[in-house]
């Protein structure tokens, strides 16, 4: 991967994106508190750069109790505040900050499940979303909704750029939204079950089959 300046440029483009109605760009420069999320994402990407992952797991979109709060894909406040995981990611002393607005927001369970499974199968991919901003119900910014195809199209250049920055050799779709986004871009990627809504065992099985096949 290129130098850290590549990461900063990537995050700057992410923050400048116009996401449209019923969406929150929680990296936007227009909100001062978003600087914490931009910095969290930069630190995460720099930590991952050092680990040189070959696989990108592409999810759907940030949830309001996960990346919407932390700025890091599939990561909630508990993970960010806790000790480093078995991969040495996160933990104190690295510069991660939980934004003040996280007070009282319960930790997103999907993020907890995903990281538990990654540790169980001892596999550390780069994480990202087909639509890397927060889609919500109209007038309800603290809710979730599935991004539209036109929205995931807006996110396509960002996962493509990340794949290039990291020299990713394989992309795995986590759920249907990610798979459709990849297909529209001409990428035939394997799909595994999303860990949300009782999908833990299917997600783990999908990862194990991918790894067993040499992924």
C-alpha positions as CSV (number, residue, x, y, z in Angstrom):
1,X,0.0,0.0,0.0
2,X,1.0,3.6,-0.5
3,X,2.1,5.9,2.3
4,X,-0.2,7.3,5.0
5,X,-0.9,10.3,2.7
6,X,-2.9,8.0,0.6
7,X,-5.1,7.2,3.6
8,X,-5.6,10.9,4.4
9,X,-6.6,11.7,0.8
10,X,-9.0,8.8,0.8
11,X,-10.7,10.0,4.1
12,X,-10.8,13.5,2.8
13,X,-12.7,12.4,-0.3
14,X,-15.0,10.3,1.8
15,X,-15.8,13.4,4.0
16,X,-16.5,15.5,0.9
17,X,-19.1,13.2,-0.7
18,X,-22.6,14.4,-1.2
19,X,-24.7,11.5,0.0
20,X,-28.2,12.7,-0.7
21,X,-31.4,12.7,1.4
22,X,-32.0,10.3,4.3
23,X,-28.3,9.8,4.6
24,X,-25.7,11.1,7.1
25,X,-22.1,11.6,6.0
26,X,-20.6,11.3,9.5
27,X,-17.2,12.2,8.2
28,X,-18.3,15.6,6.8
29,X,-16.2,18.6,7.7
30,X,-19.4,20.6,8.3
31,X,-19.8,19.0,11.8
32,X,-16.8,19.6,14.1
33,X,-17.3,16.3,16.0
34,X,-16.8,14.3,12.8
35,X,-13.0,15.1,13.0
36,X,-12.8,12.3,15.7
37,X,-14.4,9.8,13.3
38,X,-12.1,10.8,10.5
39,X,-9.1,10.3,12.8
40,X,-10.4,7.0,14.0
41,X,-10.7,5.7,10.5
42,X,-7.2,6.9,9.5
43,X,-5.8,5.1,12.5
44,X,-7.7,1.9,11.7
45,X,-6.5,2.0,8.0
46,X,-2.9,2.6,9.1
47,X,-3.1,-0.3,11.6
48,X,-4.4,-2.5,8.8
49,X,-1.8,-1.2,6.3
50,X,0.9,-2.6,8.7
51,X,-0.8,-6.0,8.6
52,X,-1.1,-6.1,4.8
53,X,-4.5,-7.9,4.4
54,X,-5.1,-9.7,1.1
55,X,-8.9,-9.9,1.5
56,X,-11.6,-7.2,1.6
57,X,-14.9,-8.1,3.4
58,X,-17.5,-5.8,1.9
59,X,-20.6,-5.2,4.0
60,X,-23.8,-3.2,3.4
61,X,-23.8,0.1,5.2
62,X,-22.9,1.5,8.6
63,X,-25.4,1.1,11.4
64,X,-26.3,4.0,13.8
65,X,-24.8,2.1,16.7
66,X,-21.6,1.0,15.0
67,X,-19.6,2.8,12.3
68,X,-22.0,5.8,12.4
69,X,-20.6,6.3,16.0
70,X,-17.0,5.1,15.7
71,X,-16.1,5.9,12.0
72,X,-14.7,2.3,11.7
73,X,-16.4,-0.4,9.7
74,X,-18.2,-3.1,11.8
75,X,-16.8,-1.5,15.0
76,X,-18.8,-0.3,18.0
77,X,-18.0,1.8,21.0
78,X,-17.3,-1.3,23.2
79,X,-14.7,-2.6,20.8
80,X,-13.1,0.8,20.5
81,X,-12.9,1.4,24.2
82,X,-11.8,-2.2,25.1
83,X,-8.4,-3.8,25.2
84,X,-6.6,-4.7,21.9
85,X,-8.1,-7.8,20.3
86,X,-6.1,-10.9,19.4
87,X,-4.9,-9.2,16.2
88,X,-3.5,-6.3,18.2
89,X,-6.0,-3.9,16.8
90,X,-7.7,-1.1,18.8
91,X,-7.1,-0.6,22.5
92,X,-5.7,2.4,24.4
93,X,-2.8,4.6,23.6
94,X,-3.2,4.5,19.8
95,X,-5.3,7.7,19.4
96,X,-8.8,6.2,19.0
97,X,-11.5,8.4,20.6
98,X,-15.2,7.5,21.2
99,X,-17.2,10.6,20.2
100,X,-19.2,12.2,23.0
101,X,-22.4,11.6,21.2
102,X,-21.9,7.8,21.8
103,X,-22.9,8.3,25.5
104,X,-26.1,6.2,26.0
105,X,-25.9,4.5,22.6
106,X,-25.9,0.8,23.0
107,X,-23.1,-1.1,21.2
108,X,-24.1,-2.6,17.8
109,X,-24.3,-6.4,18.3
110,X,-23.4,-7.2,14.7
111,X,-20.0,-5.6,15.2
112,X,-19.3,-7.7,18.3
113,X,-20.4,-10.9,16.5
114,X,-18.2,-10.2,13.5
115,X,-15.0,-9.6,15.5
116,X,-15.7,-12.6,17.7
117,X,-15.9,-14.8,14.6
118,X,-12.9,-13.3,12.9
119,X,-10.9,-14.1,16.1
120,X,-12.3,-17.7,16.2
121,X,-11.2,-18.4,12.7
122,X,-8.0,-16.4,13.0
123,X,-8.6,-14.3,9.9
124,X,-8.1,-10.6,9.6
125,X,-9.5,-9.0,6.4
126,X,-9.9,-5.4,5.6
127,X,-13.4,-4.3,6.4
128,X,-15.6,-1.8,4.4
129,X,-19.1,-1.2,3.2
130,X,-20.8,-0.9,-0.2
131,X,-22.3,2.4,1.0
132,X,-19.9,3.8,3.6
133,X,-22.2,6.5,5.0
134,X,-25.3,6.1,7.1
135,X,-28.6,5.5,5.4
136,X,-31.6,6.1,7.7
137,X,-35.3,6.4,7.6
138,X,-36.5,9.8,6.4
139,X,-36.6,12.2,9.4
140,X,-35.2,9.6,11.7
141,X,-31.4,10.0,11.7
142,X,-30.9,7.4,14.5
143,X,-32.4,4.5,12.6
144,X,-31.2,2.2,9.9
145,X,-32.3,1.3,6.4
146,X,-31.0,-0.6,3.4
147,X,-29.1,1.5,0.9
148,X,-30.6,1.8,-2.6
149,X,-28.7,0.7,-5.7
150,X,-28.1,4.3,-6.7
151,X,-26.5,4.9,-3.3
152,X,-24.2,1.9,-3.4
153,X,-23.2,3.1,-6.8
154,X,-22.0,6.2,-5.1
155,X,-19.9,4.1,-2.8
156,X,-18.3,1.9,-5.5
157,X,-15.3,4.2,-6.2
158,X,-14.4,4.0,-2.5
159,X,-14.2,0.3,-2.2
160,X,-12.4,0.2,-5.5
161,X,-9.9,2.7,-4.2
162,X,-9.3,0.9,-1.0
163,X,-8.8,-2.4,-2.9
164,X,-6.1,-0.6,-5.0
165,X,-4.5,1.1,-2.0
166,X,-4.1,-2.2,-0.1
167,X,-3.3,-4.4,-3.1
168,X,-6.3,-6.6,-2.3
169,X,-6.3,-9.9,-4.1
170,X,-9.8,-11.1,-3.1
171,X,-13.1,-9.5,-2.2
172,X,-15.9,-11.2,-0.3
173,X,-19.4,-9.9,-0.3
174,X,-21.1,-10.0,3.2
175,X,-24.8,-10.2,2.3
176,X,-26.8,-9.4,-0.8
177,X,-26.4,-5.7,-1.0
178,X,-22.6,-6.0,-1.2
179,X,-22.9,-8.8,-3.7
180,X,-25.1,-6.8,-6.0
181,X,-22.8,-3.8,-5.7
182,X,-19.9,-5.9,-6.8
183,X,-21.8,-7.6,-9.6
184,X,-22.8,-4.2,-11.1
185,X,-19.1,-3.4,-11.2
186,X,-18.3,-6.6,-13.0
187,X,-16.7,-8.3,-9.9
188,X,-17.6,-11.9,-9.4
189,X,-17.0,-12.3,-5.7
190,X,-18.1,-15.0,-3.3
191,X,-20.9,-14.2,-1.0
192,X,-21.2,-15.2,2.7
193,X,-24.1,-14.7,5.1
194,X,-24.3,-11.3,6.9
195,X,-23.7,-11.8,10.7
196,X,-26.8,-9.7,11.6
197,X,-30.2,-11.0,12.6
198,X,-29.1,-14.4,13.7
199,X,-26.5,-14.9,11.0
200,X,-23.5,-15.7,13.2
201,X,-23.2,-19.4,12.3
202,X,-23.8,-18.8,8.6
203,X,-21.2,-16.1,8.6
204,X,-18.7,-18.3,10.3
205,X,-19.4,-21.2,8.1
206,X,-19.0,-19.0,5.0
207,X,-15.7,-17.7,6.2
208,X,-14.4,-21.2,7.0
209,X,-15.4,-22.4,3.5
210,X,-13.8,-19.4,1.9
211,X,-10.5,-20.0,3.8
212,X,-10.6,-23.8,3.2
213,X,-10.9,-23.1,-0.5
214,X,-7.6,-21.1,-0.3
215,X,-9.2,-17.6,-0.1
